Amino acid sequence: MMNELLNKQLQTAELQQQHLRQLVRAQDELPDNVKTVAGVDVAYEKDSNRLVAAVVVLDATSLAVEQVVSHYGEATFPYVPGLFSFRELPAILLALEKLPLQPDLIICDGQGLAHPRRFGLACHLGVVTGIPTIGCAKTRLLGEYGPLAASRGSYESLVDNGEVIGRAIRTQTGKNPVFVSIGHKVSLDTAADWVLRLAPTYRLPETTRAADHAVKTLLKLHSLKI
């Protein structure tokens, strides 16, 4: 019975992906003057479904942290490759609700169109909220790309079955690339430009670094209170 319920849950999620991916907009619909950018992340207690999600808002020019909001909760969707957004999105949305003003752009530490069904976390979050989103992953989920030059800003298209699904971009000279893909309301060229702009010093965008630091700190504080 439990297996039947799980299979039905997974089938429903896949059908939702197939429907919602038709709503992804791959053209630029950003505000004329982007003032705030945000990073989102989720961390889990060890050997538990308990989690903390955080949204960290940065000033788009100075990259200074302006606001941090979070949500403690429990994941109710299993960890299934290709359906990761269904596990993390509910907590991220609850954290986002605590912001007085939504950010102009969100960078997700994960995939957008560079996903087997072309609907990773960045796409899911963008479609549900209507906020422009970019996927910027540390690792490649699928697709192939050619040799990259060593210099910052070098990139190669990430291609899957003849379709360009993103870019491998070297944000720092000599460092491993990150994998950028469209989430929602952002073109691939603009997504790549923003990731480089947000990574002036380190391999990962400052949005990702700030969100990662926030969830780790909050999870540690929460664990101490239990």
C-alpha positions in Angstrom: 0.0 0.0 0.0 2.8 2.4 0.9 4.6 1.7 -2.4 1.4 2.4 -4.3 0.9 5.7 -2.5 4.5 6.7 -3.2 4.3 5.7 -6.9 1.1 7.8 -7.2 2.8 10.7 -5.6 5.8 10.5 -7.9 3.6 10.1 -11.0 1.6 13.2 -9.9 4.8 15.2 -9.5 6.0 14.2 -13.0 2.7 15.2 -14.5 2.9 18.6 -12.7 6.4 19.1 -14.1 5.2 18.3 -17.7 2.4 20.8 -17.3 4.3 23.6 -15.5 7.4 23.5 -17.8 5.1 24.8 -20.6 4.8 28.0 -18.5 8.5 28.7 -18.4 9.4 31.9 -20.2 12.9 32.0 -21.5 13.1 35.7 -22.5 14.1 38.6 -20.3 11.3 40.0 -18.2 13.5 41.6 -15.5 12.8 45.0 -14.1 14.6 47.8 -15.9 16.6 48.5 -12.8 17.3 45.3 -10.8 17.9 46.5 -7.2 17.8 43.3 -5.2 19.0 39.8 -5.9 18.4 36.8 -3.7 19.8 33.4 -3.0 17.9 30.4 -1.6 19.1 27.3 0.1 17.9 24.4 2.3 19.8 22.4 4.9 18.8 19.2 6.7 19.4 17.9 10.1 21.5 14.8 10.1 19.6 11.6 9.5 16.3 13.5 9.5 13.7 15.2 7.3 13.9 18.3 9.5 15.1 21.2 7.5 15.7 24.9 7.4 15.1 27.0 4.3 16.6 30.5 3.9 16.2 33.4 1.5 19.0 35.9 1.6 18.4 39.3 -0.2 21.5 41.2 -1.4 21.8 44.7 -2.8 22.4 44.1 -6.6 25.1 46.7 -6.8 27.2 46.4 -3.6 26.3 42.7 -3.0 25.8 43.5 0.7 23.3 41.4 2.6 20.1 43.3 3.2 17.8 40.7 4.7 17.6 37.1 5.8 14.3 35.2 6.3 14.0 31.5 7.1 11.5 28.7 7.7 12.0 25.6 9.9 10.0 22.6 9.0 10.0 19.0 7.7 10.3 17.6 4.2 7.2 15.7 3.2 8.4 14.6 -0.2 11.0 11.9 -0.6 14.4 12.5 -2.1 14.0 11.4 -5.7 16.4 12.4 -8.5 14.7 14.6 -11.0 12.0 15.6 -8.5 14.2 17.5 -6.1 12.2 20.7 -6.3 9.1 19.0 -4.8 11.1 18.3 -1.7 12.5 21.8 -1.2 10.1 24.2 -2.8 7.4 24.2 0.0 9.9 25.4 2.6 11.5 28.0 0.3 8.0 29.4 -0.5 7.2 29.7 3.2 10.4 31.6 3.8 9.8 33.9 0.9 6.4 34.8 2.3 8.2 36.5 5.2 9.8 39.1 3.0 8.0 42.5 2.9 9.0 42.9 -0.7 9.9 40.2 -3.2 13.4 40.4 -4.7 13.9 41.4 -8.4 15.8 38.2 -9.2 16.5 34.9 -7.5 19.6 32.7 -8.1 19.0 29.0 -7.2 21.8 26.7 -6.2 20.5 24.1 -8.6 19.2 23.5 -12.1 16.7 25.3 -14.3 16.2 24.0 -17.8 19.4 21.8 -17.4 17.2 19.1 -16.1 16.0 15.7 -17.6 12.4 17.1 -17.9 13.6 20.7 -18.4 12.1 21.7 -15.1 14.5 22.0 -12.2 14.2 24.0 -9.0 14.9 27.3 -10.6 12.1 26.8 -13.2 9.7 25.6 -10.5 10.3 28.4 -8.2 10.1 31.0 -11.0 6.8 29.7 -12.4 5.1 29.4 -9.0 6.2 32.8 -7.8 6.4 34.8 -11.0 9.9 36.1 -10.0 12.7 35.9 -12.5 15.0 33.1 -11.6 18.4 31.6 -12.7 19.7 28.1 -12.0 23.4 28.1 -11.1 24.6 24.6 -10.1 27.9 23.5 -8.7 27.8 20.2 -10.7 26.5 19.1 -14.0 23.3 17.0 -13.9 23.3 16.2 -17.6 24.5 17.4 -21.0 27.9 17.7 -22.6 30.2 20.7 -23.2 33.5 21.4 -24.9 36.9 22.3 -23.4 36.9 25.5 -21.5 39.6 28.2 -21.6 41.2 28.8 -18.2 40.2 32.5 -18.0 37.3 34.0 -16.1 34.3 34.4 -18.3 35.1 31.5 -20.6 32.1 29.3 -21.3 30.8 26.5 -23.5 27.2 25.6 -24.3 25.8 22.7 -22.3 24.1 20.5 -24.8 21.7 17.5 -24.3 20.4 15.6 -27.3 21.2 18.5 -29.6 19.5 21.1 -27.4 21.3 23.9 -25.6 20.1 23.6 -22.0 22.6 25.9 -20.3 26.3 27.0 -20.1 29.4 25.8 -18.3 31.0 29.1 -17.2 34.3 29.7 -15.5 33.6 32.4 -13.0 37.2 32.5 -11.7 40.4 31.9 -13.6 41.6 28.3 -13.2 38.6 27.2 -11.1 36.0 24.6 -12.0 33.1 26.0 -13.9 29.5 26.4 -12.7 26.5 25.3 -14.7 24.0 28.1 -15.5 20.6 27.6 -17.0 17.4 29.5 -17.5 14.9 29.4 -14.6 12.1 31.8 -15.6 11.8 35.2 -17.2 15.5 35.4 -18.0 17.4 34.6 -21.2 20.5 32.4 -21.1 22.7 35.4 -22.1 21.4 37.5 -19.2 21.6 34.6 -16.8 25.2 34.1 -17.6 25.9 37.8 -17.3 24.3 37.9 -13.8 26.2 34.9 -12.5 29.5 36.5 -13.5 28.4 39.8 -12.0 27.5 38.0 -8.7 30.8 36.1 -8.6 33.5 38.8 -8.5 35.8 37.0 -6.1 34.8 33.4 -5.6 33.6 30.5 -7.8 30.0 30.7 -6.5 27.8 33.7 -6.7 27.5 35.8 -3.6 23.8 34.9 -3.4 24.6 31.2 -3.2 27.4 31.8 -0.7 25.2 33.9 1.6 22.3 31.5 1.5 24.6 28.5 2.2 26.1 30.4 5.2 22.6 31.3 6.5 21.1 27.8 6.4 24.2 26.3 8.1 24.2 28.9 10.8 20.5 28.7 11.4 20.5 24.9 11.5 23.3 24.9 14.1 21.4 27.4 16.2 18.1 25.5 15.9 19.9 22.2 16.9 21.3 23.9 20.0 17.8 24.9 21.1 16.3 21.4 20.8 
